[in-house]
Structures are given as C-alpha cells and as structure tokens.
Amino acid sequence: MTTNQPTVSSSAPQNSPGRKIRFNSIGTVLFISVMGGALVSLGGISFFFYQSLKQQILAQIGDNLNTEITSIEGKLEPVKQSMRDLTGASELLSSKKAVNADLLDALLLRSFLHRPTLAMGMALEQTAYAILPDRQWHGTYFYIDQKDPKQPGKRLTAPYDQLFQMDLFKEDNYPTQSYFKDPIAQGSESWTEPYSWYNIPMTSFSKVIRDRNNKILGITAIDVNLGALSDQISKSVIRNQGYFVLASEQGKLMSYPPAPDRAKNQSGYETVPELKAIWSKISSPDKKERSGLLWTGGKFWAYQRVPSTNWLMMAAVPEGVVLGPVLTITIAGALGAGLLLAAVVLLFVRSLNRRLRPILDECNKLAQADAQTEMQMQQQDEIGRLSTSFFNLLKQVAANEDRIRDEVSRSVSTQEQLKQAELNQQEGEALSMEVIHILDVVSAVEEGDLTVQADVSDRATGLVADTLNRLLEKLGQVLAQVYAAAEQVSVGSSALGQLAETVANNAATQAQEVEQVLQLTQQVGESAQDSAGTVDRSNQSLTEVQSAVEQGQVALEAMTKGIDVLSQGTDRIIQKMKTLGEFVGLADQFVQDQSQIASLTQVLALNATLVAARASEQRDPRQFLVVAREFEAIAAQVSTLAQQTNEGLFTLQQRTDQIHSVVSAIDSDVQGLGGLVSDFTTGVEQSNQVFSNVRSSTVEVVQAGLGVSRSSDEILHATQSTAQAMNDIADLAKRTALLTQSTRLQSEQMQQLSRKLLSSIQFFRLPETALKQNTVLSDLDLLSEAEDTVAMELTTT
C-alpha cells in the first residue's frame, strides 16, 4: 500500500518581518473599513459636539447680556419710583384748595433730598393755571452744585448749600422747551435722548401729573447721570473678553468701552463702522424680535432691548473667544478618539494576522497546488487563500481515501474466506450441546419449576433459549401477579366488609345530623321572619323621625327669619345711637363756644373798668365822673352776666356729661345685644345644619332598613332551599345503607374465590424477585386502599 505525501510548495509565502503592506490583505481591508466608518461617525459626532458647545457659549453670552439688562433695570427702578411718588404727592396736593408755590417747592425739595444715587436734578412744571390757579406758569428745578460760576439759579441756605434752585419759567421759559412739550404730547412716562450737561452725559425721565378727571396738570422730571450708570456696567462679557454697548432708541451711544469719549460726546452709531454695519438689522421697525444674535465682522453680536426704556444693549465678543476653545476641544476629542480606535483596530488586525498565518502555512504544506492556483492565491486575502488551500486539501484527502478503501476491501475478502471454514466446524458441535440443554430446561418446567433458565448463545439455538427464558420469566411474573392479586382481593374483601360496615354506621349518623340540620333550618327561618318584622317596625319609626326632623327644620327657618329682622332692628338702633352721639358732640361744641363768649365778656368788663379808671384820672373829674360811673355800672352788669353765663354753662356741661355716659352705656349694651344676636344666629345656623345631617342620616338608615328587610327575605328563601336539600340528603343516606349491605355480601363471595385461587397457584415454584416485586406492589396497593378508605370515612363524616 502506497500513499502520496504532500509536497511543500516552493512559492508559499514566507513570514518575513520586513515584508510590505499588502492592500488585498484581510487585515488591511478590515482596518480601512473600520477606520473609514469610524472617522465618518467621529466627524459627524464632532460636528454636532462643536455646534452644541457653540450654542452653549452663545447662550451664556445671551444670559450675561440679560443679566446686565436686569441690573440696569434694577438701577433705574428707584429713579422711576421716585418720580411716581412725587407725581402722586403732586396730584394729591393739587386737589387741596390751600396749595401754593411754597408747598410745591417744599414737596419737590423733600423728594430731591431723598433722591436715588444716579439722580443729578429734579423738576416740577405745571401747565397754564393747572396746579396754582393764581399763576399761569410755575416751574422749579433743584440740582447739585456743579462748581461753575455761571450756573443758573440760587444756592440754598445751610444745611442744603450744596444744592441750587432754579426758576425754569424766568430763566429758561420752559413752556417753549422740548423737555416740557414732548412729555405733554406723549401723555405718559418717557425718557429723553442722551445730552451733555456740564460735560456729564445725562438723560431725563418724565411723568405726567393728572387730576381726577385725567386732565394733564403738569410734569415731573428727574435727570440721570449716564456716566455713573455706564461705570456700573461690566467691563467684559465672557472669559475677560468682549464688551457691552448701550445705545438709545435713536442710536446715540451711552456706553462704548472701546472709545469712551464717543459715549461722553453722545456720538451716534454711524461713527462706529461695525455698529453702522449691523444697526439696520437689529433696530429695524419691522423686526418683531426684541433680542437676537448676529455673527459678522469677526465678532458675535448679541442684542436685546431694555424693556422700560427701549434702549438697545449689545454684547460684542470676538469669534476667537467663542470658536477657539470649541474647535480645540472638538478637534482634540476627535483626534484622541480616532487614534485610540486606530490603535485598537491595529492591535486586533495584528492579532488576527498572527492567528491566520500558521494556519495558512500548514494548509500550503498539506495541499498540493499548481502554479496557476498559487498565482491566484497570491492575489487573494488570507480568507481566500485559506479557502482555496482548504478545498485543495479536501480533494487530496478524498483521493487518498478512495485508494485506502480499495486496498482494505481486497485484504478483508481474503481473510473472511479462511475463517468461514473453521466457524462451520465449531458451529455444528456447539449446536448439539445447546439442544440437549434446552430439553433439560423443558423437563424442569413440566415439574412446575419456573426458576430454571436456558443458557443463551449467539448461535441459532440461542434465539430459542432466549425466547424460552423470556417465556418462563413472563409466566412467572404473571403467576406472581395473580398470586399477589389474589392476596390483595382477599385482604381487600375483608377491608371492604369493614368499610361497608363503617359506611352503614356513617349513613345512620348522617341521617340523625340531617334531622338536626332541618330543625336548625326551621329556627333560622323563624328568626328571619321575626327580623323582617322588626325591620319593618324600625322603618316606620325612622319615617316618623324623618317627618319630625322636617318640621323642626321648617321651625328653624322661621326662627332664622325672625333673627334677621331682630338683627336689622339692632343695626337701626346702633345708627340712631351714632346720631345721638353726634348731637351730644354738637352740644359740647356749643358749650365751648359759650365758654369763649363768657371769657370775652369778662375781658370786656375788665376793659370797661380800666376805661372808667382812666376817665376818673382826668384833670376835670366832674366832666368824667358821670361817664366813669356809667362804665362801672356797665362793667358790673357785664361781670354779673358773665358769672351767670358760666354757672349756666357749668350746669349744661354736667348734663352733657351725663348724656355722654348714658349714650356710651346704651351703645355698649346695643353692641352687646348685636353680639348676642350674632351668636344666636350662628347657633341657629349650626342647629339647622345638624337637622340637615340628621335628615340625611335618617334617609340613609331607612334605606339600610329596606336592605336588611330584603336580606331577611333572601335568608328565608335560602333556609327553605336548605331544608329541601337536607331532605334529599336523608333519602340518599337511606339508599346508601341498602347499597352498603349488598356490597358486604359481595365482598364475602370475593374472599372465598380468592382463597381457592391461592391454593391452585401454590403448585408452581416462582422466582423470588417476582414474588418480592409483587409483594411490594401489593403493600403499596393496600396502603393506597387504606388511605382511600380513611378519606372516604372522613368524607362521609
């Protein structure tokens, strides 16, 4: 036998560490495919990550801008509140008839002394004859001393010598000025455009004064220092970069950190090229949004209107501040992820090549291939080369297998012919011995021995011996089962007799218990009828209670109406007592007036006495003696009259005090009566609520009684059904007793038959294993029967 050994192909690739990268290699293809898809995914993720970071930074810029606007609103709110307070006080003062210019100026000065931090001046100006009816125009302006010799107005006296007061009509003719005419024309709160005042950038807030008929009486105004407001704005937007720009509604700069002088000089937006380029986009009247974001000129511009002033605030941030960190983070993250993925893929490809290379080498050694096949393999990847080598190897193995099978078949046929002759001779001798042995076994079976077995061999007689053994085994098992069954029948018939007797006893007991149940059922029926009658009587009582509750509720409603009438009468008494108190107050006023008249009368008497004394001191006493006496008489009469008047007034005062005390006592009693009426009204309302609750509870109880009545009827019907069922059970128990007696007779007959069968089976000698197995089975059956018997007894009981 010869085999062709595979030869090693001379063109098989060698594992040289310095070979070049093959682009048709599976590792290269896998590396390029994985890295290509991963780079595309990383590119997309990096783009979305870049956009997300960019939007976060832009949102932060918008938040910072909104924070600055909120800060400006917070600084301007005290200014507006100060003007609202001054306007409200002016409107209240204008409604008084005793108002004058001094009161208006004092009110304005008081408000200016409590001015906000940003305020530089405060003014109050009236329209023609509006607040002061005696003056056509009146306007006053208080402001802080600016240390300028030419500043208008006059300095106030200490301690307010740092303030100046200016008459706006005399020194500025304010009715012709725009700062007065524009707010009057608008008729509401307004802010002026920025202006310069003593080299300070300023703006003014004005508010219109109106009377109760909504007629314009004048305006109040306050000057705000924009320079101080600009100094409080943050110097940077984000990361210490960028700046905030504040412009008026018409585009005048109010804060511009790159060139502060432009804001100080109130320059317009057109003086700044980058603002001029975007102004039309952010201040267009057709633009609905009051805030937004632009990217132009290498900067991001976030803008938003100040709600209360309509000023425009912008945040300018160079694009490098926003995009630089974002690009750095995005590119670094993408490169790091790409390099890490490339390293992982490269390590996986190298590991794959290391595992494939030994397999390819072995396949090349075992598989024969021609030059064309080897050339084709050089152009394939590792999987293609492995597949080609594997199929070549399968072809070679199939050819070798065919040759081996041919040689083996020829050698086997020769050996079989030699052995066949020897086997035929040995087979004849063994066959005669096995036939004799089988005849001996059959003789033993005829004598009743079923424990013998024939020897089994692989010859023709072996099948006969095996069949005989299985026949004997089956016969022994059948007889053993019959024996066991006979014993079980004998034992079972005895147990059945006992069970029948037990069932008979249980049936008698069950009949007695059924009679007891029937008696109890009759008692339950009678109790249910009594309960139904009781429930009917309870329902009738509850119906009477419900009618009584309704009558009580009607009475309470009538009582409530009477209490309302009493309460109204109490209110009228209180009103009359208040009128009486006012009358007593008028009497007190009359007493005071009469007291003053008496005092004046006494003074007149004293003056008359003095005149009489001076007249008596004249040089010619005779001429004035009569006059002096007359004056003395008049003085005496006046003094007497004054004394009488004082006495009458004293008596009137005492009576008035008594009336006071009586009125106070009556008032307190009436108020106490009102309190008692209120408490009684509350108690009646609570009683009414209680009656309503009792009424609802009574209705619920009546419904429950009806439910109980229906339940009693149902119990009565169920009791009758139970009695009928128990009668059926009693009949069934009687029939069960008769059947039990029949079963007992049949069990005795079965026991006699089983004993005859056992005596017949004892002729055979059975195998011990069959006897043991059937004994165990019979024990299990007896145990199961015993359990069934116990269960039946429990069920019957």
Helices and strands as residue ranges (DSSP letters): H 26-94, H 101-113, E 119-126, E 139-144, E 154-155, E 163-167, H 168-172, G 174-176, H 178-186, E 190-191, E 195-197, E 200-210, E 216-225, H 226-231, E 243-247, E 253-255, H 260-264, G 269-271, H 273-282, E 291-296, E 299-305, E 312-318, H 319-366, H 371-378, H 382-446, H 460-616, H 621-761, H 768-796
